């Protein structure tokens, strides 16, 4: 009998594992799943905006690191 694999792509498999681990951690931390969460629509929008702002900060940091590694000076914006 062969074992079922969700994907043959090891990168996608790693992403699925991380998503599963994060979901289980959320269950432990908050006592419920996203399906159980009950918020007003505007609260969901606020949560998403906060997550995206964090993402923007992380990407900016990565740009600085990559620029330094490549010997480029960071550009300043007005």
C-alpha positions in Angstrom: 0.0 0.0 0.0 1.4 3.4 -0.9 1.2 6.4 1.3 -0.7 9.4 0.2 1.3 12.6 -0.5 -0.4 16.0 -0.7 2.2 17.2 -3.1 5.4 16.0 -4.8 7.0 19.4 -4.5 9.2 19.6 -1.4 8.9 23.4 -1.2 5.1 23.3 -1.2 5.2 20.4 1.3 7.3 22.6 3.7 4.8 25.4 3.3 1.9 23.1 4.1 3.8 21.8 7.2 4.5 25.3 8.4 0.8 26.3 7.9 -0.3 23.2 9.9 2.2 23.9 12.7 1.1 27.5 12.9 -2.6 26.5 13.0 -1.9 24.0 15.9 0.1 26.7 17.7 -2.9 29.1 17.3 -5.2 26.5 18.7 -2.9 26.1 21.7 -2.6 29.8 22.2 -6.1 31.0 21.6 -8.2 27.8 22.3 -9.9 27.8 18.9 -9.5 27.7 15.2 -10.0 30.5 12.7 -13.3 28.9 11.8 -14.3 29.4 15.5 -13.2 33.1 15.6 -16.1 35.6 15.7 -15.1 39.2 14.9 -16.7 42.1 13.2 -15.7 42.5 9.6 -13.8 45.7 10.3 -11.8 43.9 13.0 -10.7 41.3 10.4 -9.7 44.2 8.1 -7.7 45.8 10.9 -5.9 42.5 11.6 -5.1 42.0 7.9 -3.7 45.6 7.7 -1.5 45.1 10.7 -0.1 41.8 9.3 0.6 43.5 5.9 2.4 46.4 7.6 4.6 43.9 9.4 5.3 42.3 6.0 6.3 45.7 4.5 8.7 46.3 7.4 10.2 42.8 6.9 10.6 43.3 3.2 12.3 46.7 3.7 14.8 45.1 6.1 15.5 42.3 3.6 16.1 44.9 0.9 18.7 46.7 3.2 20.5 43.4 3.9 20.6 42.3 0.3 21.7 45.8 -0.7 24.6 45.7 1.8 25.6 42.2 0.7 25.6 43.4 -3.0 27.6 46.5 -2.0 24.8 48.9 -2.8 24.1 51.9 -0.6 20.4 52.1 0.5 18.4 54.7 -1.4 16.6 57.3 0.7 13.1 58.4 -0.3 11.5 61.8 0.1 
